[in-house]
Amino acid sequence: MIRSFRVGVPSEGTRLDLFLAAACSDLSRSRIQKLIAEDAVTLGGRAAKRSHVVRAGEVVEVDVPEPRATAIEPEEIPLSILYEDEHLLAIDKPAGLVVHPSPGHGSGTLVNALLHHVRDLGGIGGEVRPGIVHRLDRGTSGVLLVAKTDRAHASLSRQMKKRALSKQYLAVVAGVPKVRKGEVALSIGRDPRDRKKMRAFRPGDAPPAGVREARTLYSIEREWPAFGVTLLRCRLVTGRTHQIRVHLAATGLPIVGDPVYGRPRYDRVRDGALRRALEEFPRQALHAERIGFRHPATNEEMEVVAPVPEDLRSLLEKLDRG
């Protein structure tokens, strides 16, 4: 599809890619730069360069190909949508749902579900697909942002890179912190002894390549000291793979039900039913409760909240009853 734009006097002197970024509000700057590099942007019938400075009266034409179909198949999988408009949506992801197709999960993923449920995808990078802005582990529930357009995806990704996108989690842990509010600042990287796992590295360790700074803030939301169990609110400052799970386990507060970093003992729990509920909780008791960001089109400050799911709510009620 050919889009044509006549340069007005207010835009004169603007570099071509910046002019088009303002004119094509549905395309990210990286997408525009790629179109220029592919000679899909012309001035007077000739391919234009990104560095060209536009002049009043010039006509810029952009040949934007129709988004190509993705190879991923749409699937009718139930979704809980917390917020949606033409730019983005927020999903309440249930525990057990994989986000992206992968060698072990070619179908039944969140992306398969989104391709079925969302009918107005603008496409990301020239392909009709949703733009997953961030990830949640398979066993983690909660709110997850999805971009519908290139421009929205670029904006939300930029906010995440600048740490302007706020993410808060609830975690049920075995153990009681020594302070009500604290910070875990331990670098995270692949475990040299098990490449499928991540590991926290302390000052003085000899970390392998790829280890990155990581910071998690936490505070006590509720506590059951008689059982040695605590509900923590965690806020990510950085966003590393398995960050909350790794950080809490490294500080002696493993998440209940975590099959990789957890497996704590509950020797202080005398009630057999409650002990079994903790020992047999079927996934990590971690829930992405809320996310704050600026809307990519309006710049409005927004916060989306995912309600505590039934399995986690039931566990908290059992702890309350003792």
C-alpha positions, -999 to +999 in steps of 0.1 A: +000+000+000+014+034-011+011+062+015+018+097+002+028+127+024+033+163+013+058+182+035+044+213+051+063+244+061+064+234+098+082+202+090+108+217+067+143+209+078+134+177+095+153+145+088+133+121+066+130+093+091+118+117+119+093+133+095+079+098+087+078+088+123+054+117+129+034+111+098+031+073+101+018+070+137+012+033+134+048+024+125+078+024+148+109+044+139+129+011+135+102-001+110+104+032+091+142+030+090+140-006+076+116+006+049+140+033+039+169+008+038+147-014+016+142+015-009+105+015-001+105+053+006+108+075-025+111+112-033+101+121-069+103+084-079+138+079-065+148+060-034+154+083-005+181+082+022+173+084+059+196+114+063+177+134+037+163+167+051+128+173+038+117+206+022+083+222+021+063+210-009+082+177-014+060+146-017+073+115+002+058+081-008+061+051+014+053+016+001+042-003+032+037-040+024+006-057+038+016-076+069+025-111+060+006-140+077+024-156+106+032-193+106+016-196+141-019-211+140-047-193+159-063-214+186-095-209+205-081-208+240-100-189+267-085-156+277-092-131+305-087-096+290-082-069+317-079-039+293-081-035+255-080-007+229-067-003+194-031+000+205-027-027+232-043-051+256-036-065+290-041-102+297-047-120+330-024-150+322-033-181+341-006-203+356+002-231+332-001-211+300+031-208+280+036-173+264+055-181+232+056-211+210+089-230+214+104-264+204+086-280+233+054-260+230+044-255+194+008-249+202-015-241+231+004-209+239-008-173+246+003-162+212-019-189+196-048-177+217-042-140+209-042-147+171-077-161+175-092-135+199-077-103+186-091-092+152-074-058+148-037-067+150-017-041+131+013-064+131+048-062+145+078-059+121+056-065+091+041-097+104+005-102+116+013-111+152+009-097+187+039-080+203+046-095+236+062-068+256+075-089+285+072-125+297+058-144+326+071-179+334+047-207+326+039-213+363+034-176+371+000-160+369-010-124+363-011-093+341+009-093+309+010-065+283+006-071+246+011-045+218-011-046+187+010-023+166+047-016+159+045+018+174+029+006+207+054-022+209+083+002+205+069+026+231+063+000+257+096-017+251+114+016+254+096+023+288+107-011+300+143-005+289+143+029+308+128+012+338+097+034+336+074+004+334+064-006+370+058-043+378+046-056+412+042-092+422+028-112+451+049-141+463+041-166+491+075-177+506+088-201+531+105-180+558+101-147+575+123-117+564+144-100+591+131-065+579+097-055+567+111-038+536+143-046+518+162-049+486+180-079+470+208-066+447+225-098+434+237-102+398+220-130+379+233-153+352+231-189+339+241-215+365+274-229+352+264-264+366+229-264+351+223-242+320+185-246+324+186-227+357+196-191+367+218-183+396+224-153+419+261-142+422+274-125+453+302-100+454+335-119+453+321-147+432+338-154+399+308-151+376+307-165+340+301-143+310+265-130+306+259-122+343+239-090+347+230-066+375+196-074+391+176-056+418+143-066+435+125-046+462+103-064+486+080-057+515+059-078+538+022-078+528+010-105+553+028-129+576+021-162+595+052-164+618+038-195+636+041-214+603+072-196+590+053-184+559+051-148+545+033-131+517+057-106+500+050-078+476+079-076+452+088-048+427+112-054+399+138-027+393+155-048+366+139-076+347+161-107+345+150-143+338+134-159+369+146-128+388+122-129+418+124-166+421+162-166+421+166-136+444+142-148+471+157-183+471+192-168+474+181-149+505+166-179+522+130-172+512+121-197+485+087-194+469+062-220+479+057-246+451+087-235+430+098-267+413+132-253+404+144-229+432+121-239+460+112-272+477+114-258+512+104-278+544+075-268+566+085-284+599+067-256+619+033-264+604+016-289+627-017-291+608-013-320+583-038-305+558-021-272+557+013-287+554+002-308+524-014-276+509+020-259+511+041-289+501+019-299+472+011-264+458+012-272+421+032-242+408+053-214+421+031-192+443+040-161+423+014-137+408+021-106+387-006-084+404-001-050+387+017-031+360+020+006+356+030+024+323+023+053+300-002+047+272+018+045+240-006+068+221-020+092+248+009+092+272-017+088+300-004+071+332-022+037+335-022+008+360-037-026+353-044-050+381-049-088+379-070-103+407-054-129+429-063-163+413-084-189+430-055-214+438-035-187+455-065-172+473-074-206+486-039-211+500-040-177+517-073-186+533-060-219+546-030-200+562-055-176+578-075-204+593-043-220+605 
